[in-house]
C-alpha cells in the first residue's frame, strides 16, 4: 500500500482509542465483573462527545468575542448551526443514560468499590462545558463540594484549568454584551412613532406602549407581574422582594440585554431577527437539555446506589438534586415567556426602524 494513503484505523488512531478499556476487575486477583466494560465505554463515549461540544462552544465564543459582530455575516448563522449540533449531541447524551440502565444495581456492586474515589463528578470536560456556558462558582449548589482537591475532588492541574475557565469571559456574558449593543431603541428610529400609553418607568415610547398592553392583559391573580416586569426590564426593585426572589426573576442578564432579547422574540417573524432568535432559542434548549441530563442521571443514580454516598465523596443523590434545581444559566431567557403578549397586539414598528434592520453592530 502507498505509505501516503490514509488507512482507516491509523487516521482515527484506533489503536490508542481501542486500547483504552481496561476493567480493573479483570486484573489479576479480582473477580471479573462483566458490566465494568460497559461502564468504561459509556463514560468514554460521553467524554468524546463533551470534547465535540467544547469545540463548538469555543467557536461560538470566538464569534461573540469580536468587537464588531455583523448580523448579516455568515458568522452568526454558523453559530446557530453549530449550537443546533450541540443540541443534537446533548439529545444523544440524554438517550445514552438508558444504555447504562441495562446494568442492574447488583451488577454495579460487583465492581463499584474498585472505582473509589473516582467519579463522573471529576469530569474536567463537563466542568468546562458548565463554565463556558456561564455557570458561576457563586451560583453553584454547595461550592465546597465542588471546588476541592482532596479525596474525590480534582487534581491540582484540573482544578487550575477549571478555575481559569471560570474566570474567563463565558458565553452568557458574551451574549449579554451582544444583546446590550442591539441598536433597536435608538431615538432616531422612533421619532415618527406615536405612543398612546401614559408614561411609565419604561421611558421609551415603545416600552411605554408595550408595558401598558402587557399590564392590560394580566388577570387579577397575575396583576403583580407588572412589578416583575419593571424589575426585569427597568431595574425597578419591587417592594418586599427578598434577594432570592429577585435572583429568580433576573440573574445573568442585564435589563438592557433582556429588553433586546424580548424584542427579538416578539418580532422574530422579520427575517432579519431569525438568526438571533434561533441562537437565543438554542441557548434555552441547551439549558433544558443539561437539566434533562441532570435529572436522568439523578434517577439512574437513585436506582443504582439508593441513598448511599457517591464515590466522589458527596452526599450522592442529595447533592445531584441540589445541582439539578440550581444549575441553570439561561433561565432569564426562558423566563421571558412570562412577558410576551399576543401577536395581534404587538405595536407596529416604525418604518425608520424596519428600513435600518439590515444593521451591523458597532
Ligand atoms: C453507575 C453509574 C453512575 C453512578 C452510580 C453515578 C453516580 C454519581 C454520583 C453519586 C455523583 C455525585 C458525586 C459523587 O459523590 O460521586 C455523580 C456525579 C456526576 N456524574 Fe455520575 N454516576 C454514574 C454514571 C455517570 C456517567 C455515565 C456519567 C457520564 C459522564 C456521569 C457523569 C457525572 C457527572 C458529570 C457528575 C457531576 C454532576 C454535577 O456536579 O452536577 N456519571 N455521579
Boltz pocket constraint, residues with backbone or C-beta under 6 A from the ligand:
constraints:
  - pocket:
      binder: B
      contacts: [[A, 39], [A, 42], [A, 43], [A, 46], [A, 47], [A, 100], [A, 108], [A, 118], [A, 119], [A, 120], [A, 121], [A, 122], [A, 123], [A, 126], [A, 294], [A, 297], [A, 300], [A, 301], [A, 304], [A, 305], [A, 308], [A, 309], [A, 310], [A, 311], [A, 312], [A, 313], [A, 314], [A, 315], [A, 316], [A, 317], [A, 319], [A, 320], [A, 323], [A, 324]]
      max_distance: 6.0
